[in-house]
Amino acid sequence: MDIRKIDDTISVSPQITYGDVAEAARLGFRTLVANRPDHEEFGQPAMADIEAAARENGMTWVYMPVESGNVTDADVDRFGAMIRDSEKPVLAFCRTGTRCTMLWALNAARTTPARELLSKASSAGYDMSGLAPRMAQQSENQK
């Protein structure tokens, strides 16, 4: 499992397996978020299995699928509400972790300077520089 810490409230990961969930719980994650649609790719673990493992390990499960390459403002809104309301720390996963990082960055851009967010994402191994114009738009929309 390749967990990448963004900040104290959220970490992201590429696809996890049923067996990874117990380790995530042991590491202290309280909420597990799937941003990957079930059956997005052949051979991907079933979300129902991962959900069962989350519940078995005392974690809150959130299934919030987002289509790869099509992160909408509604997706960002839902993600932001989930982060605000979830027990932390949160572990979000998708195919590579990029989608989760995009959702986090676009939501956080509403209240935090983009350069700070780009730095955090980069430290976690994700280049979000291509999102800078959209992050600026998110910030402007909050004024």
C-alpha positions, 0 to 999 in steps of 0.5 A: 500500500502506497499511502501519501500524506497530504496533510494531517486530515487527509492522505491519498493512495492508489488502489487498495485491496481488501487486505490493505484496509486492516493496515490502514485502520492500524495506522489510525485512519478513521474514514476510508473514501473510494473515489474510483467507480466500481468496475472502472478497470478489469481486475480491480477489487470490488468496492463491496469487499473493501467496504466490508473490510472498512466496516470490519475494522471500525472505519467509516466507509464513503463511496464517492466515485468520480469519473477519471478526467471529469472532476466536476464542481459538484464532485469538489463540493461533495468531497469538501463536505465529506472532508469537513464532516468525516472523522479524521484522518481520512484515507482516500483512494482511486486508481493512482491517487491523482483524482483524490488529490485533485478533489482535495486541491480544488476544494482547498483552493477555496480557502488556501493559497494555491502555491501552498496546495501545490507544494503539499501535493508535490510533497506527496508525489502529485503534480497539480500545477496543471490545475492552477487556473481552475484552483484560481477560479475556485478561489475567486468563486468564494469571494 
